[in-house]
């Protein structure tokens, strides 16, 4: 997966919780259907998945060789 494919990128690797979550939700509020947000973190954000599910988003998670996790998020098709 490549961050270049995303409409918005949130790099949360150097941020303390809950800042990556807050920035991700703000980015999701700003996109239109068909657009995506890429969240890049140093670990998998399991609590985020439940929030995405409850708010109508779909996501794909990729684990990179360097230990980073990329989550590509979009509006769930209706």
C-alpha positions in Angstrom: 0.0 0.0 0.0 1.3 3.4 -0.8 0.5 6.6 1.1 0.7 8.4 -2.3 -2.7 6.9 -3.1 -4.4 8.7 -0.2 -6.2 12.0 -0.4 -5.1 12.9 3.2 -2.2 11.5 5.2 -2.0 11.4 9.0 1.5 10.4 10.2 1.0 9.5 13.9 4.3 7.7 14.4 5.7 10.5 16.6 2.5 11.5 18.3 1.1 10.5 21.7 -2.4 9.1 22.1 -5.0 10.3 21.6 -3.6 12.8 19.1 -3.4 10.3 16.1 -7.0 9.3 16.7 -8.2 12.9 16.9 -6.3 13.9 13.7 -7.6 10.9 11.9 -11.2 11.6 12.8 -10.8 15.3 11.8 -9.3 14.1 8.4 -12.2 11.7 7.9 -14.7 14.5 8.6 -13.1 16.6 5.8 -13.2 14.0 3.0 -15.9 13.3 0.6 -17.2 9.8 -0.4 -14.6 8.2 -2.7 -11.7 9.9 -1.0 -9.3 8.2 1.5 -7.3 8.9 4.6 -4.0 7.1 5.2 -3.0 6.7 8.9 0.6 5.7 9.5 1.5 4.4 13.0 4.2 2.5 14.8 1.7 -0.1 16.1 -1.8 -1.3 15.2 -4.6 0.9 16.6 -7.1 -1.7 17.7 -9.5 0.8 19.5 -9.7 2.9 16.3 -11.2 0.0 14.3 -14.3 -0.1 16.5 -14.8 3.7 16.1 -14.4 3.4 12.3 -16.9 0.6 12.2 -19.5 2.5 14.3 -19.0 5.6 12.1 -19.5 3.9 8.7 -15.9 3.6 7.5 -14.1 0.7 5.8 -10.3 0.2 6.1 -7.4 -1.9 4.9 -4.4 -2.4 7.2 -0.9 -3.1 5.9 2.0 -4.2 8.1 5.3 -3.0 6.7 8.7 -4.6 7.1 10.0 -1.7 9.1 7.3 -2.2 11.8 5.0 0.6 10.7 1.3 0.0 10.1 -0.7 1.8 7.4 -4.4 2.0 7.6 -6.2 3.2 4.4 -9.7 4.4 5.4 -12.7 5.3 3.3 -16.4 5.7 3.6 -18.1 2.3 3.6 -20.2 1.9 0.4 -23.9 1.9 1.1 
